[in-house]
Amino acid sequence: MLIDTHIHLDAPEFDPDRDTVIAAARQAGVGGFIVPAVEVANFDRVAALSAAHADIRHAYGIHPLYVDRAGNEDLDILDRRLANCDAIAVGEIGLDFFGPEFDRVTQELYFVEQLKLARRFGLPVILHVRRAVDDILKYLRRIEVPGGIAHAFNGSRQQADAFIAMGFRLGFGGAMTFDGSRRIRSLAASLPIDSIVLETDAPDIPPAWAQGGRNEPADLRRFAEVLAGLRGMSVTEIAEATGRNACAVFPALGSG
């Protein structure tokens, strides 16, 4: 079963045709979707999607690019939401040191506090790791959590091995479809198959065939085909392996 381990179905880009988009993905063989929140303001939206569709599960978290909009009470709200036991993970959380201006102190504060919540509630985490892989690994060594996914992984093989050693899987999606993404494609081809999950991050990170357009969850099937080609495997084998990996990292995935 194909599982999209990272998709923002609540995004406004899907407001005109969300049901059609979900139906098309199902028709393409996608049997599960994980929708991470990015701030307290969209907690209700991701929960509502999950409640309305048996194959959609959600996570609660405060994204590093949204911490400047968070207040002291947001972590308390997150704590209470996680206590309700309806979330599959804590996410999307992490660090993002890509832009010219970022507040490292605030990002790290929220990341650490959310890791502590994940540890306390025994939940895996969905990590945003842009230009901050070593810093994230540093905090994961200090605050042990029950694994998770390093979303849109674009680090080195050594960094990949460090995540894998801590029980994490690595997410591959649209970036893998570009011939010029040599490091990502090399990792997708060579990492242990039990360390890889598929994701779209839709509507973001469109694939090579949709540059300038909207990423779609139905594209996950073609991502599986790309990965199969890189690894010399069948699409069925890729779907089975990556689906099994997603269920392993998110034990609650099979209980919804």
CORWO-V730711 format. One record per backbone hydrogen bond with DSSP energy under -0.5 kcal/mol. NH is the residue of the N-H (numbers start at 1). CO is the residue of the C=O. E is the energy in kcal/mol with one decimal. If there is no record, write none. Layout:
BEGIN
nh/co/e
NH/CO/E
NH/CO/E
END
This chain:
BEGIN
nh/co/e
2/29/-1.2
4/32/-2.8
5/3/-1.0
5/198/-2.2
7/34/-1.9
8/202/-2.8
9/7/-1.0
11/8/-1.9
14/11/-2.0
15/12/-1.6
17/14/-0.7
18/14/-1.1
21/17/-2.4
22/18/-2.5
23/19/-2.3
24/20/-2.4
25/21/-1.9
26/22/-2.3
27/23/-2.3
28/24/-1.4
29/26/-1.7
30/25/-2.4
31/2/-2.9
31/29/-0.6
32/2/-0.9
33/55/-2.4
34/4/-2.3
35/33/-0.5
35/57/-3.0
36/34/-0.6
37/59/-1.8
37/91/-1.2
42/39/-1.7
43/40/-1.7
46/42/-2.1
47/43/-2.1
48/44/-2.3
49/45/-1.9
50/46/-1.9
51/47/-2.3
52/48/-1.7
53/49/-1.2
56/53/-1.5
57/33/-2.8
59/35/-1.8
60/89/-1.5
63/38/-2.5
63/61/-0.6
66/63/-2.1
67/64/-0.7
69/66/-1.6
70/67/-1.1
74/71/-1.5
75/71/-0.6
76/72/-0.5
77/73/-2.2
78/74/-2.5
79/75/-2.3
80/76/-2.3
81/77/-2.4
82/78/-2.6
83/79/-1.7
84/80/-0.6
84/81/-1.1
85/82/-1.6
86/81/-0.6
88/58/-3.1
90/124/-2.4
91/60/-1.5
91/89/-0.6
92/126/-0.5
93/126/-2.5
95/128/-2.0
97/130/-2.0
104/102/-1.1
107/103/-2.5
108/104/-2.7
109/105/-2.1
110/106/-2.3
111/107/-2.4
112/108/-2.7
113/109/-2.2
114/110/-2.1
115/111/-2.3
116/112/-2.2
117/113/-1.6
118/114/-2.4
119/115/-2.5
120/116/-2.4
121/117/-2.6
122/118/-0.8
123/118/-2.3
125/147/-1.8
126/90/-2.3
127/125/-0.6
127/149/-3.1
128/93/-3.0
129/127/-0.6
129/151/-0.6
132/129/-1.4
136/132/-2.4
137/133/-2.6
138/134/-2.0
139/135/-1.8
140/136/-2.3
141/137/-1.7
142/138/-1.1
143/139/-2.5
144/142/-0.6
146/123/-0.6
147/145/-2.3
148/167/-0.8
149/125/-2.3
150/169/-2.5
151/127/-2.0
151/149/-1.1
153/150/-0.7
153/171/-1.6
160/156/-2.4
161/157/-2.7
162/158/-1.7
163/159/-2.1
164/160/-2.6
165/161/-2.2
166/162/-0.9
166/163/-0.9
167/164/-1.9
168/163/-2.2
169/148/-2.5
170/195/-3.1
171/150/-2.4
172/197/-2.2
176/173/-1.5
177/174/-1.8
178/175/-1.3
181/178/-1.6
182/180/-2.1
185/181/-2.6
186/182/-2.4
187/183/-2.4
188/184/-2.7
189/185/-1.7
190/186/-1.6
191/187/-2.7
195/192/-2.3
196/193/-1.3
197/170/-2.3
199/172/-1.8
200/6/-1.0
201/6/-3.4
204/201/-2.3
210/207/-1.9
211/208/-0.8
213/210/-2.5
215/203/-1.8
219/216/-1.6
220/217/-1.8
221/218/-1.2
223/219/-2.2
224/220/-2.3
225/221/-1.7
226/222/-2.3
227/223/-2.6
228/224/-2.5
229/225/-2.2
230/226/-2.2
231/227/-1.8
232/228/-1.3
233/228/-2.1
238/234/-2.1
239/235/-2.8
240/236/-2.4
241/237/-2.5
242/238/-2.8
243/239/-2.0
244/240/-2.1
245/241/-2.2
246/242/-2.1
247/243/-2.0
248/244/-1.7
249/245/-2.1
250/246/-1.9
253/250/-2.4
254/251/-0.8
255/252/-1.6
256/253/-0.7
END
